[in-house]
Amino acid sequence: MAMRLCLFFVAVFCIIFAKPVLPTLAADPVLDRYTPEPYVKITHPDWSKNAILYQLNTRQFTPEGTFRAAEAQLPRLKALGVDIIWLMPIHPIGEMNRKGGLGSPYSVKDYFGVNPEFGTLEDLKHFVDTAHGLGLYVILDWVANHTAWDNPMRTEHPDWYERDYKGDFRPTPWWDWSDIIDLDYSQPGLREYMTRALKYWVAEVGIDGYRCDVAGFVPVDFWNNARAELDAIKPVFMLAEWESRDLHARAFDMTYAWSWWQDMHKIAHGKADLGSLFVYYSWNESAFPAEAFRMVYTSNHDVNAWEGTTDENFGDAFKAVTVLSVVGEGVPMIYNGQEGGLDRRLAFFDRDPIDWKPSAMEGFYKTLFSLKKRNTALWNGQWGARMVHVPNSVPSKVLSFVRANDTDKVFVAINFSAEKQTVALQETLFAGDYDELFSGEATSLRAGDSLDIEPWGYRVYVKRRDD
């Protein structure tokens, strides 16, 4: 009896305290099909994590309009806080059907040549080397969709071009781009030639990537292959003049945020409230992966020439829009002259040098760019933090949000209206101890607090670091 009781208690002990042995589950091949994979397959260059772009229109940037003259300004641009210099097309310009006296730089006569208006190949190499020595990067504007009428390819490879219903060479359909004709990317020979040309400037001149004109007019599979061949030379940075998620998967680091600019323009002119901007940010967060960089800007060569100056486009809202472009999600871009108070439209087809003058905008940009550089919550793509909406009592006019990670936190409130707003902040995400970026004022914000913000005013509260 004692033996049986002993065996009984041993059995109970084993049942209660013994570690159960579970059968090993084999991988489920059905579930494997539903496991998500990263959408973005490319790797951004590490130096792009907090980069800021500067578009340089060589023709108008200096009185001389040359690479050498522009090179002398690179230390100033470095001090401004920019990282990537985007040079507008540097190639010889077509003469046949040319517009204006000097023609459009987007009418390319030779993809392997340098426009003598700007200098020589050696001048361009010296510009790139000097930029690299300052810790700057250089990308070239690339026009893949079309060429000048007198590009030698038209006579040497006429099959590389599209034709209209009459069988004639044709400009891009529906546009008045009479100085160019469209290429046909169903031709393997054209694809090889254009990829070889792209690789030439990376391998021989040392440029760091491209901004690609109307990239969506060129097949995505061409860009996917071109990116792979370029990365085999060195890691490059690619910007697409387009607004589409599919370009981010294997080809481009960044696309345009056209919708953002259009929303800001409507808000500045009183034709929309912040509801339209909420649509953009919802779309950006829900449809685009975090690794997809979006370029936000207030001007560029097209906007300045055809839409208007920053004053025409944004008026009193300009600084508020600029603040959002830097502290909100996206990679900010500045067009040459904006830091010098550029107040006119620059001619597109002729020489029209920028009239540089002292401007408070230079210090304004430096303050914003310096914050973006040092504050990890504001970095680009997956390196930074998502914007999280902070509800407030005037949601149609005041945009308030937080960007925060384990190291940094920024709370932003911007009045996108022409009236002073007293706004009550809701919930608790914004609470904390901060220094306001522009005033330097130490501020403690708590649940239930309100802010008084002047017309088109802004507050950028930067959390104090423990260190």
Residue pairs with C-beta under 8 A, 6 or more apart in sequence:
38 289
38 291
39 245
39 248
39 249
39 289
39 291
40 248
40 249
40 289
40 291
40 292
41 249
41 250
42 227
42 231
42 249
42 250
42 251
42 252
42 253
43 235
44 237
44 253
44 291
44 293
44 380
44 381
45 208
45 235
45 236
45 237
45 253
47 83
47 137
48 83
48 84
48 237
48 253
48 293
48 380
49 379
49 380
49 381
49 383
50 83
50 372
50 373
50 378
50 379
50 380
50 383
50 384
51 83
51 84
51 137
51 237
51 331
51 380
52 81
52 82
52 83
52 84
52 326
52 331
52 332
52 333
52 334
52 369
52 372
53 82
53 83
53 84
53 86
53 239
53 295
53 331
53 332
53 333
53 334
54 77
54 80
54 82
54 84
54 85
54 86
54 333
54 334
54 336
55 86
55 88
55 300
55 301
55 333
55 334
55 335
55 336
56 70
56 85
56 86
56 87
56 88
56 336
57 88
57 301
57 335
57 336
57 346
58 65
58 66
58 67
58 70
58 87
58 88
58 90
58 118
59 65
59 88
59 102
59 105
59 117
59 118
59 351
59 352
60 336
60 337
60 346
60 347
60 351
60 352
60 353
60 354
61 69
61 70
61 73
61 336
61 353
61 354
62 69
62 70
62 72
62 73
62 353
62 354
63 69
63 353
65 117
65 118
65 351
65 353
66 117
66 118
66 119
66 123
67 118
67 119
67 123
67 124
67 126
67 127
68 119
68 123
68 126
68 127
70 127
71 126
71 127
71 130
71 131
74 85
74 127
74 130
74 131
74 134
74 136
75 134
77 85
77 136
78 134
78 135
78 136
79 366
80 339
80 362
80 365
80 366
80 369
81 365
81 366
81 369
81 370
81 372
81 373
82 136
82 334
82 369
83 135
83 136
83 137
84 136
84 137
84 138
84 139
84 208
84 237
85 131
85 136
85 137
85 138
85 139
86 139
86 141
86 211
86 239
86 333
87 138
87 139
87 140
87 141
88 105
88 141
88 301
89 105
89 106
89 108
89 115
89 140
89 141
89 142
89 143
89 213
90 105
90 114
90 115
90 118
90 124
90 140
90 141
91 105
91 108
91 109
91 110
91 111
91 113
91 114
91 115
91 143
92 108
92 109
92 110
92 113
92 114
92 115
92 116
93 102
93 103
93 104
93 105
93 107
93 108
93 109
93 115
93 117
93 148
94 103
94 107
94 108
94 109
94 147
94 148
94 149
94 150
94 151
94 179
94 180
95 103
95 109
95 148
95 150
96 148
96 149
96 150
97 149
97 178
97 179
98 104
98 107
98 179
98 349
99 107
99 178
99 179
99 349
100 347
100 348
100 349
100 350
101 349
101 350
101 351
102 117
102 349
102 350
102 351
103 179
103 349
104 179
104 180
104 348
104 349
105 115
105 141
106 141
106 143
106 180
106 213
107 147
107 148
107 179
107 180
108 143
108 147
108 148
108 151
109 147
109 148
109 150
109 151
110 151
110 152
111 194
111 197
112 197
112 200
114 120
114 121
114 123
114 124
118 124
121 205
124 205
125 205
125 206
127 138
128 138
128 205
128 206
128 207
129 206
131 137
131 138
132 138
132 206
137 208
137 209
137 237
138 207
138 208
139 207
139 208
139 209
139 210
139 211
139 237
139 239
140 201
140 207
140 210
140 211
141 210
141 211
141 213
142 198
142 210
142 211
142 212
142 213
143 213
144 183
144 194
144 212
144 213
144 215
144 218
144 222
145 172
145 182
145 183
145 213
145 214
145 217
145 218
146 171
146 172
146 177
146 180
146 181
146 182
146 183
147 153
147 154
147 180
147 181
147 183
148 179
148 180
149 169
149 179
149 180
149 181
153 160
153 161
153 193
154 161
154 169
154 181
157 187
157 189
157 190
157 193
159 184
159 187
159 189
160 183
160 184
160 187
160 189
160 190
160 193
161 169
161 181
161 182
161 183
161 184
162 169
162 170
162 181
162 182
162 183
162 184
163 169
163 170
164 170
169 181
169 182
170 181
170 182
171 177
171 178
171 179
171 180
171 181
171 182
172 180
172 182
172 214
172 217
173 182
183 190
183 194
184 190
185 191
185 218
185 219
185 222
191 222
191 225
194 222
194 226
195 222
195 225
195 226
195 229
198 210
198 226
198 229
198 230
199 229
199 230
199 233
201 207
202 208
202 209
202 230
202 233
202 234
202 236
203 233
208 234
208 236
208 237
209 230
209 236
209 237
209 238
209 239
209 253
210 236
210 238
210 239
211 239
211 240
211 241
212 218
212 223
212 238
212 239
212 240
212 241
212 252
213 241
214 241
214 242
215 223
215 240
215 241
215 242
215 247
215 252
215 255
216 240
216 241
216 242
216 244
216 247
220 246
220 247
220 251
223 238
223 240
223 247
223 250
223 251
223 252
224 249
224 250
224 251
226 251
227 236
227 238
227 250
227 251
227 252
228 250
230 236
230 238
237 253
237 254
238 251
238 252
238 253
238 254
239 252
239 253
239 254
239 255
239 295
240 247
240 251
240 252
240 254
240 255
240 256
241 256
242 255
242 256
243 255
243 256
243 257
243 258
243 259
244 255
245 287
245 288
245 289
245 292
247 255
248 255
248 288
248 289
248 291
248 292
253 293
254 292
254 293
254 294
254 295
254 331
255 292
255 293
255 294
255 295
256 294
256 295
257 280
257 284
257 294
257 295
257 296
257 297
257 330
259 280
259 283
260 277
260 280
260 294
260 296
260 330
261 296
261 297
261 298
261 303
263 272
263 276
263 277
263 279
263 280
264 277
264 298
264 314
264 317
264 321
264 324
265 313
265 314
266 272
266 276
267 273
267 274
267 276
267 277
267 317
267 416
268 313
268 314
268 315
268 317
268 318
268 321
268 416
269 315
270 418
273 396
273 397
273 416
274 395
274 396
274 397
274 398
274 399
274 416
275 396
277 399
277 416
278 389
281 329
281 387
284 294
284 329
285 329
285 386
285 387
288 294
290 381
290 382
290 386
291 381
291 382
292 381
293 330
293 331
293 380
293 381
294 329
294 330
294 331
295 330
295 331
295 333
296 324
296 325
296 328
296 330
296 331
296 332
296 333
297 303
297 325
297 332
297 333
297 334
297 335
298 310
298 313
298 314
298 318
298 321
298 322
298 325
298 335
298 338
299 309
299 310
299 313
299 334
299 335
299 338
299 342
300 333
300 335
301 335
301 346
301 348
303 313
303 335
304 335
304 342
304 345
304 346
305 345
305 346
305 347
305 348
307 313
308 345
309 342
309 343
309 344
309 345
310 318
310 338
310 342
311 318
311 343
314 321
316 418
316 455
316 456
317 416
317 456
319 364
319 456
319 458
320 414
320 415
320 416
320 456
320 457
320 458
322 364
322 365
322 368
323 368
323 412
323 414
323 458
323 460
324 399
324 412
324 414
325 332
326 332
326 368
326 369
326 371
326 372
326 378
327 368
327 371
327 372
327 378
327 403
327 410
327 412
327 460
328 387
328 401
328 412
329 384
329 386
329 387
329 403
331 380
332 368
332 369
332 372
334 365
335 342
336 342
336 354
337 346
337 354
337 356
338 361
338 365
339 359
339 361
339 362
339 365
340 354
340 356
340 357
340 358
340 359
340 361
340 362
341 357
341 359
341 360
341 361
342 354
344 355
346 352
346 354
367 437
367 438
368 437
371 378
371 410
371 437
371 460
371 462
372 378
372 379
375 408
375 410
375 462
376 383
376 384
376 385
376 405
376 407
376 408
377 384
377 385
377 403
377 404
377 405
377 407
377 408
377 409
377 410
378 384
378 385
378 403
378 408
378 410
384 403
384 405
385 403
385 404
385 405
385 408
386 403
387 401
387 402
387 403
388 401
388 402
388 403
388 404
388 429
389 400
389 401
390 400
390 401
390 402
390 411
390 413
390 425
390 426
390 427
390 429
390 430
391 400
391 425
391 426
391 427
392 398
392 400
392 413
392 423
392 424
392 425
392 426
393 423
393 424
393 426
393 450
394 421
394 423
397 415
397 416
397 417
397 419
397 421
398 413
398 414
398 415
398 416
398 417
398 421
398 423
398 453
399 412
399 413
399 414
399 416
400 411
400 412
400 413
400 414
400 423
400 425
400 430
401 411
401 412
402 409
402 410
402 411
402 412
402 429
402 430
403 409
403 410
403 412
404 410
404 463
407 465
408 462
408 463
408 465
409 432
409 462
409 463
410 460
410 461
410 462
410 463
411 430
411 432
411 434
411 445
411 461
411 463
412 458
412 459
412 460
412 461
413 423
413 425
413 451
413 453
413 458
413 459
413 461
414 453
414 457
414 458
414 459
415 421
415 423
415 453
415 454
415 455
415 456
415 457
415 458
416 456
417 455
417 456
418 455
418 456
419 455
420 452
420 453
420 454
420 455
420 457
421 452
421 453
422 450
422 451
422 452
422 453
423 450
423 451
423 453
424 448
424 449
424 450
425 445
425 447
425 448
425 449
425 450
425 451
427 447
428 447
430 445
430 461
431 445
431 446
431 447
432 444
432 445
432 461
432 463
433 442
433 443
433 444
433 463
433 464
434 442
434 443
434 444
434 445
434 461
434 462
434 463
434 464
435 441
435 442
435 443
435 461
435 462
435 464
436 443
436 459
436 460
436 461
436 462
437 460
437 461
437 462
438 458
438 460
443 461
445 461
451 459
453 459
